[in-house]
C-alpha cells in the first residue's frame, strides 16, 4: 500500500489487505509459539503450544492457498497489532520471576493472540461470503474453528491446573 | 516495572500488572472510539461507536474502583498490544477511499479491539476468582458482558447492512 495514497477502493481490495495482514500475523506467531513453548515450564502447556505451532504452520499454508484461489501472489503487510501483542508477551514474560506464575502469564499472552486471530478470521469469512467466495470462506472457517479450540484448551488448562499452582 | 528486573513474583502481582495494562488500554480506546465515530459515515455505526464510548468511560471508572478495592493507587502501564491495534486501525482507515468500504474497515478495527478486551477481561476474572476476590470478578464480569455485546452488535451491523452496501 502506498504512503499517503488511498489504495483501498473496494471490498475486494479491503479483503486482500486483511489477508496480507493475517498472513504476516500467522508467520510471526510461528516464531512466537516456538519462543513460548521454550519458556513454558508445565509439560502439558509446552505440548499445547507445540501442537498449536503445527496448526499455525497449516494456517500459513491455507492462506497461501487462498491467495492462489484469488489469482494473487502471496504477500505479507506489516501488522502492528500482532507485533504489539507479541512485544507485550515478551515484556511481561521477562518480568516474571516465578515459574508457575510465568506459565499463567504465557497462557494470557497466548489467548490475546488467539482472540486477535478469532476477530480477523471472523471478519475475513464474513467478507468472503459477501463477495460470493464461499469456497474461500470454508477454508478460513477451518482455521477459525482451530483458533477457537486452541483458546478453549488454554482456558481449561489455566483453570484446571496452571492458575491453581501459580496462586498457591 | 523496572527495566531488567523481574518484578512479578506472585499471581497477585501479575493480576495488578494486567489491571494496569487494561486500564491504559481502556483510556486509549476512549480516544480511539471518538476518532472512529468521527470517521464512520453510516448513522447507526456512528451511534454504535458513541454508545460504546459511553460504556468505555464506565469501564475506566470500574477499573478505578477495582484499584481502590485492592488498596492500590490507580496506575497505567504501556500496552503495546492496544497501541498496535489502534495504529493498524488508523493506517487502514487512511488507505480506504470509498465511504461504505471505510465503514466495513472501521467495524473490523472495532472488533479487533473488542476481542483484545474480551481476552484480557476473561483472564482477569479467572485470576480474581483464583485469588479469592469474587467481589472484583463480579465487577469485571459486567464489563466483559458489555464488550461481548458490543462485538455482537458490530457483527450484526456488518452482516445486516454495512458489508452489503460496501460490496455493492
Interface residues (C-beta under 8 A of the other chain):
Chain A: X1 X5 X6 X7 X8 X9 X10 X11 X13 X14 X17 X18 X21 X79 X80 X81 X82 X83 X84 X85 X87 X88 X91 X92 X94 X95 X96 X97 X98 X101 X104 X105 X107 X108 X111 X112 X114 X115 X116 X118 X119 X120 X122 X123 X126 X127 X130 X131 X155 X158 X159 X163 X164 X166 X167
Chain B: X1 X5 X6 X7 X8 X9 X10 X11 X13 X14 X17 X18 X21 X79 X80 X81 X82 X83 X84 X85 X87 X88 X91 X92 X94 X95 X96 X97 X98 X101 X104 X105 X107 X108 X111 X112 X114 X115 X116 X118 X119 X120 X122 X123 X126 X127 X130 X131 X155 X158 X159 X163 X164 X166 X167
